[in-house]
Amino acid sequence: MAFSNLFTAGGVVMWPLLGFSILAVALIIERVVFWVKITKRQNRVVREVLQLYRLDNVVGALDKLQQNTDLPIARIFLAALELEEPTPEEFRLALESEAQAEIPLIKRFQNIFDTIIGLAPLLGLLGTVLGLIISFASLDAPGDLGGEKTRNVTGGISQALVSTAAGLIVAIFTLFFANSFRGLYMRQIAWIQEYGGQLELLYRRRYERGEKSYAPTR
């Protein structure tokens, strides 16, 4: 059966399911581009920044971060490193507050994915109910069993089956990518905590060295 025939057989619920599928594909493409960009560059950039900072090349580290401000971890590091002579506690708070600000960007569209996953099967179920109503109404209607009545019965059954299958396909397709993005999000949070902890440790050592150098001698 051609796609157009299947779409017509699915009934009215196929239109919102089509809208959900188009929306899901568009958002999935955006998230794939986002995560590919991060995973290809993030580790290399962060390692270079930490190495520069470890060698006391703060200006070089800041320049490297400024060149990669499209990465969430770079914006988090900049929020702390651009502070003027912060205490270790202020440095840590800057890292944590900026990390919290980046979380909605990392989790972007997750609620929309969850909505599509929840509503698509329900729309398919609604199509099933409507198709069964059409079938039962046709059985109750008087007329020739081999004529229009039979076509209405088979049409109602087709709507019930096609709409259910379409709803499940949209939900399963979206669920696969949504779970993949959720796993990437959890891994990204772990990386932010790991790299942020390394930068904080380097700053504490730098801060303590500075205090000792200015400590009065007896």
Contacts in CASP RR format, 6 or more apart in sequence:
PFRMAT RR
TARGET T0000
AUTHOR 0000-0000-0000
METHOD contacts of the structure
MODEL  1
MAFSNLFTAGGVVMWPLLGFSILAVALIIERVVFWVKITKRQNRVVREVL
QLYRLDNVVGALDKLQQNTDLPIARIFLAALELEEPTPEEFRLALESEAQ
AEIPLIKRFQNIFDTIIGLAPLLGLLGTVLGLIISFASLDAPGDLGGEKT
RNVTGGISQALVSTAAGLIVAIFTLFFANSFRGLYMRQIAWIQEYGGQLE
LLYRRRYERGEKSYAPTR
1 9 0 8 1.000
6 162 0 8 1.000
7 14 0 8 1.000
7 18 0 8 1.000
8 14 0 8 1.000
9 155 0 8 1.000
9 158 0 8 1.000
9 159 0 8 1.000
9 162 0 8 1.000
10 127 0 8 1.000
10 158 0 8 1.000
10 159 0 8 1.000
10 162 0 8 1.000
10 163 0 8 1.000
10 166 0 8 1.000
11 127 0 8 1.000
11 130 0 8 1.000
11 131 0 8 1.000
11 159 0 8 1.000
11 162 0 8 1.000
11 163 0 8 1.000
12 127 0 8 1.000
12 130 0 8 1.000
13 123 0 8 1.000
13 124 0 8 1.000
13 126 0 8 1.000
13 127 0 8 1.000
13 130 0 8 1.000
13 163 0 8 1.000
13 166 0 8 1.000
14 162 0 8 1.000
14 163 0 8 1.000
14 166 0 8 1.000
16 123 0 8 1.000
17 120 0 8 1.000
17 123 0 8 1.000
17 124 0 8 1.000
17 163 0 8 1.000
17 166 0 8 1.000
17 167 0 8 1.000
17 170 0 8 1.000
20 116 0 8 1.000
20 119 0 8 1.000
20 120 0 8 1.000
20 123 0 8 1.000
20 170 0 8 1.000
20 174 0 8 1.000
21 170 0 8 1.000
21 173 0 8 1.000
23 112 0 8 1.000
23 116 0 8 1.000
24 113 0 8 1.000
24 116 0 8 1.000
24 170 0 8 1.000
24 173 0 8 1.000
24 174 0 8 1.000
24 177 0 8 1.000
27 109 0 8 1.000
27 112 0 8 1.000
27 113 0 8 1.000
28 174 0 8 1.000
28 177 0 8 1.000
30 109 0 8 1.000
31 108 0 8 1.000
31 109 0 8 1.000
31 177 0 8 1.000
31 181 0 8 1.000
34 108 0 8 1.000
35 181 0 8 1.000
35 184 0 8 1.000
37 70 0 8 1.000
37 71 0 8 1.000
38 71 0 8 1.000
38 72 0 8 1.000
38 188 0 8 1.000
39 184 0 8 1.000
41 68 0 8 1.000
41 71 0 8 1.000
42 71 0 8 1.000
42 73 0 8 1.000
42 191 0 8 1.000
43 191 0 8 1.000
45 64 0 8 1.000
45 65 0 8 1.000
45 68 0 8 1.000
45 71 0 8 1.000
45 73 0 8 1.000
45 74 0 8 1.000
46 73 0 8 1.000
46 77 0 8 1.000
46 195 0 8 1.000
48 64 0 8 1.000
49 61 0 8 1.000
49 64 0 8 1.000
49 65 0 8 1.000
49 74 0 8 1.000
49 77 0 8 1.000
50 61 0 8 1.000
50 195 0 8 1.000
50 198 0 8 1.000
50 199 0 8 1.000
50 202 0 8 1.000
52 58 0 8 1.000
52 60 0 8 1.000
52 61 0 8 1.000
52 64 0 8 1.000
53 61 0 8 1.000
53 81 0 8 1.000
53 199 0 8 1.000
53 202 0 8 1.000
54 202 0 8 1.000
56 206 0 8 1.000
58 81 0 8 1.000
61 77 0 8 1.000
61 81 0 8 1.000
62 78 0 8 1.000
62 81 0 8 1.000
62 82 0 8 1.000
65 74 0 8 1.000
65 77 0 8 1.000
65 78 0 8 1.000
65 81 0 8 1.000
66 78 0 8 1.000
68 74 0 8 1.000
69 75 0 8 1.000
69 78 0 8 1.000
72 102 0 8 1.000
72 105 0 8 1.000
72 106 0 8 1.000
72 188 0 8 1.000
72 192 0 8 1.000
73 191 0 8 1.000
73 192 0 8 1.000
73 195 0 8 1.000
75 98 0 8 1.000
75 102 0 8 1.000
76 95 0 8 1.000
76 98 0 8 1.000
76 99 0 8 1.000
76 102 0 8 1.000
76 192 0 8 1.000
76 196 0 8 1.000
77 95 0 8 1.000
77 195 0 8 1.000
77 196 0 8 1.000
77 199 0 8 1.000
79 94 0 8 1.000
79 95 0 8 1.000
79 97 0 8 1.000
79 98 0 8 1.000
80 86 0 8 1.000
80 91 0 8 1.000
80 92 0 8 1.000
80 94 0 8 1.000
80 95 0 8 1.000
80 98 0 8 1.000
80 199 0 8 1.000
80 200 0 8 1.000
80 203 0 8 1.000
81 199 0 8 1.000
83 90 0 8 1.000
83 91 0 8 1.000
83 94 0 8 1.000
86 94 0 8 1.000
87 207 0 8 1.000
88 200 0 8 1.000
88 203 0 8 1.000
88 204 0 8 1.000
88 207 0 8 1.000
91 200 0 8 1.000
91 203 0 8 1.000
91 204 0 8 1.000
91 207 0 8 1.000
92 200 0 8 1.000
95 196 0 8 1.000
95 197 0 8 1.000
95 199 0 8 1.000
95 200 0 8 1.000
99 192 0 8 1.000
99 193 0 8 1.000
99 196 0 8 1.000
102 192 0 8 1.000
103 189 0 8 1.000
106 185 0 8 1.000
106 188 0 8 1.000
106 189 0 8 1.000
107 185 0 8 1.000
110 178 0 8 1.000
110 181 0 8 1.000
110 182 0 8 1.000
110 185 0 8 1.000
113 174 0 8 1.000
113 177 0 8 1.000
113 178 0 8 1.000
113 181 0 8 1.000
114 178 0 8 1.000
116 170 0 8 1.000
116 171 0 8 1.000
116 174 0 8 1.000
117 171 0 8 1.000
117 174 0 8 1.000
117 175 0 8 1.000
117 178 0 8 1.000
118 171 0 8 1.000
120 167 0 8 1.000
120 168 0 8 1.000
120 170 0 8 1.000
120 171 0 8 1.000
120 174 0 8 1.000
121 167 0 8 1.000
121 168 0 8 1.000
121 171 0 8 1.000
123 163 0 8 1.000
123 167 0 8 1.000
124 163 0 8 1.000
124 164 0 8 1.000
124 166 0 8 1.000
124 167 0 8 1.000
124 168 0 8 1.000
125 164 0 8 1.000
126 163 0 8 1.000
127 159 0 8 1.000
127 160 0 8 1.000
127 163 0 8 1.000
127 164 0 8 1.000
128 159 0 8 1.000
128 160 0 8 1.000
128 161 0 8 1.000
128 163 0 8 1.000
128 164 0 8 1.000
129 160 0 8 1.000
130 159 0 8 1.000
130 160 0 8 1.000
130 163 0 8 1.000
131 155 0 8 1.000
131 156 0 8 1.000
131 157 0 8 1.000
131 159 0 8 1.000
131 160 0 8 1.000
131 163 0 8 1.000
132 156 0 8 1.000
132 160 0 8 1.000
134 152 0 8 1.000
134 155 0 8 1.000
134 156 0 8 1.000
134 159 0 8 1.000
135 152 0 8 1.000
135 153 0 8 1.000
135 155 0 8 1.000
135 156 0 8 1.000
135 157 0 8 1.000
135 160 0 8 1.000
137 152 0 8 1.000
138 149 0 8 1.000
138 150 0 8 1.000
138 152 0 8 1.000
138 153 0 8 1.000
138 156 0 8 1.000
139 149 0 8 1.000
139 153 0 8 1.000
141 149 0 8 1.000
141 152 0 8 1.000
143 149 0 8 1.000
END
